[in-house]
Amino acid sequence: MIFQSAKQTVLKQSALEQSVTKQVKRACVVIFSAITLLCAACTDSTGERSDSADGSHSAEGSYLAEGSYSAKGSAESADTRPSQFFGAFSQETENVYMPVTKARPMTLPEDHKSHPEFQLEWWYLTFVLEDEENNEYGLQYTLFRFSNAADSMVKTAWSEPQQWMGHASLHSKTEHYFEERLAAGGVGNAFVKTSPFSAVIDNWSWTSEGASPFPAALAFSINQEVDVALSLSTYGPFIKQGESGYSKKTQNEQLRSYYYSQPFIDANGTVTINNQSFSVKGLGWYDHEWTSHLANDSAMGWDWFSLHLNDGSKLMAFRMHSLDDSQIANNTASDTRRTQNEIYTTGTYITKTGKAKTLQQNDIHIRPLKRERIVTEKASDKNNTKHEAEHSVPTSWEISIPSKKLKVNVAAFKTGQWNHSLFPYYEGRVSISGTHDGKGFMELTGY
């Protein structure tokens, strides 16, 4: 199949707006190129937008049997694993930013706030929605915050250390609409506050009436083609991931974060596409995470799942790909990034009443079944010449939890669910079948 409909029309801007945008983008690129952020996920990233002549993004998607992309033909060979994630920022992290420690426990509602003393942070909303004719949609609203210690002594609003990025994405079965926004932290057009809670970049707004993120109103647009207006309410508790919110990403805990979720979100409202409005409703998932430990040489990428099961239970699961200690110690990372890496697997099984159980490596098994070949266009030289970039992405998976008698296949809702942002990554809706049915979201970075 060929997927060629991700609309990324660049809005016309006045000369002043263009100048401001360029300043913010330059500031963000300095940070992003240093830390190659969480959503950054690609070996081919150039930092350029890849818009076709008509303003649309082209992504060709075709399926491959797992292992067929590798000359070695193994089920998951080195050539098909994530090979780039964050940048090398570990020395600065240790010396400048606050560490994630068990000694400092997560507390709610206090920690709904922004944590600028940590290097990276994100507020992540995903939705599986249906309209009145049962047409399905996958919706994403994300706000990222980054800190660059190199700017910590700068006094201007434009170069202060906190920088922001917003992502909005809507998938229907046939279309993809995506927009990315960048903002400098000291200007005032991007922030997260808790009195009341609000997560804002420009006119994209997620606001509640109290310190908690819910209940809330979510309103944003995607270029000039999509408008979203949703009411969000919850029917279950917040879930602290890992050990009371302390989430380790590797066995030795070198990579770690504070992490909690709200998997019990009801959403309803309207989605307007090219002036045609649809009443929609469905389920949402919220993740809030902050860390100072993922921006270093050892972090390569992850495979992340948020699943709503038909019996009312929920599942968060991920595999973190990282270099082992011997490679870092021997300074051989550049030669061995693709050949020797730890895959750390964990998750949280949540009952319909909100009781959570952290899953250890021997409790949960996550296995890729089939890969999708995604081809995108990018501009990579001074003449803006178009070049193809190819990604082999595992978009069909088997997840099993023997203790819960759970064994499901997780498959992409459609081909081409690729966010072609400053640093591209895979993010999209999935369907679930097997011992349980359901729906959810999948994020794949580093491919």
Secondary structure, DSSP 8 states (H G I E B T S, - for coil): --EEEEE-------HHHHHHHHHHHHHHHHHHHHH--TT---TT--S-----TTSEEEEEEEEEETTTTSTT--TT-GGGS----S-S-HHHHHHHS----TTS---TTGGGS--TTSSEEEEEEEEEEEETT--EEEEEEEEEEEE-GGGTT--STTTSSEEEEEEEEEE-SS-EEEEEEEEETTTSSEEEEETTEEEEETTEEEEESSSSS-SEEEEEEETTTEEEEEEEEESS--EE-TBTTEEESSTTSSSEEEEEEEEEEEEEEEEEETTEEEEEEEEEEEEEEEESSSSSTTEEEEEEEEEEETTS-EEEEEEEEEE-HHHHHTT-HHHHTTT-EEEEEEEEEE-TT--EEEE-TTT-EEEEEEEEEEEEEEE-STT--EEEEEEEEEEEEEEEEGGGTEEEEEEESSS--EE-SSS-EEEEEEEEEESS-EEEEEEE---
